[in-house]
C-alpha cells in the first residue's frame, strides 16, 4: 500500500443490490478505505464527480453495467489520472472482451471471497502507483498539463548553473489561489479541477518561450522567469493577479470568481540552489497571504518589519511600555472596614474578583480582603457577625497606575502575594493578581473568554458600574 499513510484508498461501489453495498462498504472501511456507495448510474456519476475514486467496483446486470460504463466513459473524457475498475460477474454471464474494451481492469466472480478482494485491490494499487510514477517522471502535471515541481527543479538547476557564469538574472514567482477550498465546497471537485485548468491556461498565455510554468499540486503554481529583475517579475505577477481578480469562470449555472496571492524572488549572477530559490519565493508568498491575500509580495520586502518585531519580542522588551493600568482588573466596588462579611460575600459574587480593596472614610486604601478569607470565616457560624475590618489584610501592597509591568512581574516572582492594589492618588482603581499576569504569556483559546456561569447569556460581564461602596444598592 504505497503512500497509504497520506491517502487512504478511495473506492466507489456501484450496485443495484443495496445489501451488497452495505456489506462490502462495511468490510472495506474496516481496512481504512474511504467508500462511497451508489445504487444507480446517475448516483455513481455524481459520486465520481464529487470525489475522484482510486477504485471503481461495479455490480449489477448487463444493462446496469452498460449504463454505468457509458456514464463513466463520458465522465472521464480528458482526464489522465487512472481509476482501477473491477467488475463483479457471475459464471457465464459476462462478455469479458466487451468489458475489457470498455475499460474494465479486473474481474471478481460472485460469490467473491473477501481475502481475494483485498489481494486484487493491492494488485490494483501497485498498478496505480506505477502509472502515477510514470506521469511524474514524464514531468507533466496530469490535471493542468503544466510541468511538475520535480520537472521545474531539473530545468532550474541547469539554467541557474549557467546564470552563475554568464551574469544573467532570473526570477521565481510562486502563487496560489485564495480560499480555493471554498470553490470545491460550494460547487464540487469538478468545479475545482476546471478552475485549476483555466488558471493554468491564463498564466500560460502570459509566459513567453523563456518563462517556465509548473503546477506544484493542490492550488499552487510556480513560474521561472529568464532575464527578469525583481521589479520586472513583480510587475509581471501584478498583471496576472489583476487579470485573475477580474475574471469570471462559468461552472454550470454558477459564476465563480477567485483571487490569487503571489510571492516574488530574484537572483543575478550568483550560485543558488533551485530549491532555495523556490523557498525564497514561497516565503514572499507567505507574506502576501499574511498581508490580506490578493496581492504581490517580494522576498525580504518586509525585513524592516521583521527586525522591528524581533527587537520588540526580545526578552524584557515585549511589555516594555505596558503599565499597571493596562493589565489591572478594574475594581468598581470597594469595601468599608465596618461592612459585614455578608456584604463582602455579595460583592465578590457580583465582581467575580478574587480580592477587593478596603478604604477609609476618605476613600484611601486601608486594607485588602481576599475572597477565600471571607468564605473561610463564613463557614464558621461563630464568625458570621464579623466585619471586614476584623479579617482584612492591613497595609497591603500598592502600586500606582504608572508602575511598569516588569516591576509587577518581579514583585510577584520574588515574593508570595495573593494580590496587589493599583491606585491613582491613593485611591484604588484596580486589582492585580499573579495569575492574571501569568495569563498574558499563555496562548488564548475559546475557553479563555467563557464565563463560569452558563446562565450568563448577555453582556453583563462587560458592564462596569461606577465606583460604589459594597453596601450600595447597586449590589442588591
N, C-alpha and C positions, 0 to 999 in steps of 0.2 A: 504494500500500500504506500506508494510514493507520495510524500508530502501530505499525508492524511492528517498530520498534526495541524496543518494550516488550513486544510479544506476537506471536510468530510464528503464522501460521495453523495452526490445529488441524484436521486432516482425518481423517475416519473413512471407510475404504474397506470396502465390504461386497460380496463376490462369492464365488460358488462356484468360480470359476476361480482356483486358487492361483498359477498362473503369472502371471496378470494382476495379482494382488495384489503379488507380488514386484516385477514390472517397474514398476508405477505408483508404488509406495511409494518405490522406489529413485530414480526420477525426481523426485518431489516433495521428497524430503529434500535432493537437490542444491540446491534453491532455498530451503532453510531452513525447510521446513514440518515441523510435528510430525504424524506419521502413525501411526494405529492401523489394524490390519487385522482383519477378521472374515470367516470363511468360512461362517457360518450366522447366522440371525436372532437366536438366543439370545446368541451371542458379540458380535454387534453391539450388542444391548441392554446387555450387561454393560459393553462399552467406552464406550457412551454415558453410562451412569450413573457410571462411574469418572472420566471426563474429558470434560466437555461440549465437543463439537467446534464449530467455526465452520462447517465444510462437511461434508456427507454425500454420498458418491458411491456410488450403488447400481448393481450389475450383476447379471445372472442372468436366468433365465427368468421368465415372468409369475407363476408360483406362488411362486417365491422372493421376487419383488418385493412381491407382495401380503402375504406373511407378514411380511416386514420392515417394510412400511408400517404394518401393524396393530400391531406391537410399538412402532414409533416413535410412532404416534399415542397409544398408551397411556402411553408414557414421558413425552411432552411435555405431558400434561394439567396445567394450572395453571402452566406456565412461560410467561414473557413474552419471554425472550431468543430471538431468531430464529436458526435454523440454516438455512443456504442449502443446498438439496438438488438434486443432479444425478442424472439417470437416464441410464445408458448403454443405448442402444437400437440395434436393427438395423432396417434399412429394412423398413417394412411390418409390423413385429412389435410395435407399441406402440399402446395405446389412449391417445392424448395427452390426451383430455378427462378420462378417469378418473384418469390420473396427476396432472394439474394439480389436480383436485378433491381428491386425496389429499395435496396439499401440495408436490408437486414444483415447483421454481422454474425449472429449465432442463434441456435435453436435450443429450446428446453422442452422435452416431451413430458406431457402430463399423464399421470400424476408425477410431479417432479420431486426430487429429493433436495432438502434444504442444504445439505452439505455440498451437493453438486452445484447448486445455485451459487454458493459462496465461492467455490473454486472457479466457476465460469466468470463471476464478477472480477475476481483477481486477475484472470487472464485478460479480460477487457480493460482493466485498469492499466496493465502493462502496455497494452496497445495504445491507449490514450496518452500515456506518458511518453511513449516513443514518438508519436506524432507531434506532441507538444514540443519535445526537444528538437525535432526536425524543423518545426516552424521557427523556434528560437534561433537555431543555427542558420537558418535561411536569412535571418536579420529583418524580417518584416512582421510588424505588429498585425495580428490576424483581423482585428476589427477595423482599424483606420488605414492600413496599408502603409503607414509610416515606418521608419526604421525602429528597431527595438533599442532599448538602453544599451545593451551589450554591443550592438552594431554601431551605434553612435560613438561609444567609447573607443572602439577599434579605429574608426575614422579620425577621431580627435587625436589619438596618440600619434598617428602618422603626421597630421597637419601641425601639431604643436612641436614635434621634433624638428620640422622644417622651419617653424617660426623662430626657434631659438637661434638659428644660424643666419636667417635672412632678415631679421629685424622687422618682421611683419606683425601686425596687430590682429587680434581675434577677440570675439565677444561670445559669451554664452548667456542665453536667456532661458529661464525656467518660468513656466506658468501653470497654474491650474485653475479650474472653474470654481467659482464661489458658490457654496451651498449646493453642490451638484447632487447630493443625496436627495435634496428636495424634489428634483425633477423625477427621479426614479420612484420616490414615494407617491407623488401626485399622479404621474402618468404611466408608470410601469417601466420595467427594464428595457423594453423595446424602444421607448422614447429616449432613454438614456443612451443606448447604443447609437441610435440615429443622430442624436445631438453630438456625440463624440466624432462621428464621421464628418458631420457638417463643419464642426470646429476645426478638425484636422484639415479639411479641404480649404477652409478660409485662411488658415495660416500658410498652407502650401502655396496658395496663389500669391502670397507676399514674398515667397522665397525665390531667389534667383538661383542660377547654377552653382554659385559658391556658398549657398546657405543650406544647411542640412537640418531637416526636421525629424524628430523622433517622438514616439509616444512611450512614456515610461510606465504605462499601465494606470488603471483607475481613471482619473481625470487629469493627469499631469502630462505636460509636453515639455520637450527641451529643444532648443534651436542653437546650432553652432554657426556663427556668422564670421565670414572671412573679411579681413581688411575693414573692420569696424572699430571705431573708438567707443569708449563707454557712452559718450554723449550721443553718437550716431545710433548705437544699439538701443539706448533709452528712447530716442525719437521713433525708431522703428517699432519698438514694443508699444509705444503710446498709440501709434496709428492702428495697430491690431486691437488694442484694448478698446479704443473708441468705436471701431467697426463692430466688434462683438457686442458692446453695450447697446448699440443702436439697432442691431439685427433682431428680427423676429423669425422664429423657427416654427413651422406648422407641423403639428402632430395630430392626425385625425381631425377632430373638430376644435382642438385647442391651439392656442398660440403660446409658444414657450419662449421666454426671454432668459438670458443668462449673462453674467459678467465674469471677468477673469482678473486675477492678480498676477503681477509679473515681477521677477527679480532679475537684475542685470549685473553681469561681471565682465571685466575686460582685462586683457593682458597683452603686453607688447614686447617682443624680442627677448623673452626670458624663458627659461625652462620651467615648466609647470606640469604636474600630473593631470591627466584628463579628469580623474576622479576628484581631485582638489578643485579644479575649475568648476565642475558641476556643483560641488558643495558650496563654493563661493556664491554662485547664482542662487542656490537653494536657500542660503542664509538671507540673501536680499529678498527672496520671495517670502520668507517668514516675516520679515519686517513689513512687507506690503500687506500681508494678512493682518498683522497686529496694528496696522495703521488704518484699518477700516475697510480693507479689500477694494477691488475695482480701481487699482492704481498701479503705478510702476515705481519700484524702489531700486536703488543702486547699491552695490556692495560697499560696505563701510560708509554709506551715506549718513548713518546716524551714530558714528563713532563718538561724536561730542556728547550726545545724549547718554551713550553707554558709559563713557568716562565719568560724566556727572553723576549717574546712578551709582557707579562703583564707589565714587568718593562719598556719596550720601550714605550708602549702605555699609561703609567701613565701621568697625567696632567703635561704639561710643558716639557715632555721628547720626544714626538714623533718627534718634529722638532729641537731637541737639537743641532744636528750637521749641521742643514740647515743654509746656509749663504745667504746674499742678492744676490750674483751672481747666486745662484741656482734657485731663484724664480723670478728674474727680467725679464722683457720683453726686449730682446736685442734691442738696438737702433742703427741702422746703418746709420741713417740720422740725421744731426744736422742743425740748422738754424743760420743765422747771424743776428745781430740787424739791418743790412741795407737791408735785404731781404724784398721785398714787400709781403703783405699778400696773394697775388695771388700765389706766390711761396710756401708759407706755406700751402695754401689750397691744392695744388697739392701734397705736401709732406704728408699731413695727408691722402689723398686719396690713396697713394701708400703704406704707412706703416701700415695703419689701427690702429694706436695708438691713444690714447686719449690725449696725451701730448708729446711734443718734447723739448729737451734741446736747449738752445741758447748759443753759445760760442763766445768768443772774437777772435781776430786775432791769439792768441797763442793756441787756442783750449781749453782753460779753461772755466768752466761754468760761464756764466754771467746772465742767466735767464731761465725761463721756460714758454713755450707757450702752452696754452690749446686749444684744437680743438674747444670747444664751444665758446671761445673768438673770434677766427678767423671768425666763421660763423656769430656771432652777429655783428661784425664790418663790414663784407662784405655786410650784409643785409641793412646797411645804406649807400646809394650812396655817401654821403659826406665823408665817411671814406675809400673808396676803394683804395685811394692812400697812406694809412697809411703804415708804416713799422713795422716789427716785434718788433724792439726796443721800439716803442711807446706803445705797448699794452702788452708786456710780463710781467711776474711776476719777479721782481728783487729779488736777494738773496733767491732763492728757497731752500727748504730742500734738503740736500745732505747726502748720506751715502756711506762709502767705500764698496767695493765688499765683504769684510770680515765681515761686520756687521751681527750679529746674527738675525735669523728670529724672535725670541721672542722680540727683541728690536724694530724691524719694526712693529710688531703687536701691541706692547704697544704704539708706536708713533701714529699710525693711530687711535687707540682706544681712546686715551686721547685727541687728537686734530683733528680738521676738516681740512684735507688737501686733495686736489684733486689728488696729485701725489708727488713723491719724485724722485730725480735723483740719480742713482748709479754711482760712479766714480772709476777710477783707476788712482792714482797720479794726481787727479784734473781734469781728462778728463772724459767726460760722456761715459758710456758703456751700460747703460740700464735705464729703467723707471720702477718704481713700483707704482701701484695704489691700493687703498684699496680693490676694488672689485676683483682684481687679487689674493690677499691674501685670501679673503673670499672663493673663489672657491676651495681652497685646502681642505676645510672641507666640500665640497658639493659632494654628490655621482655623479659619472660620468655616462653619458648615451650617446647615439649616437649623440644627438644634441650638445653635448659639443664640438664636433670637426667639426660640419657642417659649411661651410663658408656661410656668409650672401649673397654673390653674387652667384646666381645659374649658372652664365656663367663661373665661375671658375671651370674647369674640370681637370686641370692638376696639376702639382706640384709647381705652382708659389708661393703658400703660404709657401712653405718650403725654398724658396730661400732667403738667407740673403746676400745682397751685401756688399762690403767693405764700411767702413765709408766714407761718402762723404757729402759735403755741399748741401743744398737744391737746389741751383741753378745749380748744376752739371747736365750734360747731361744724367746721369743715371736716372734722374727723368722725363725726357722728353718722 
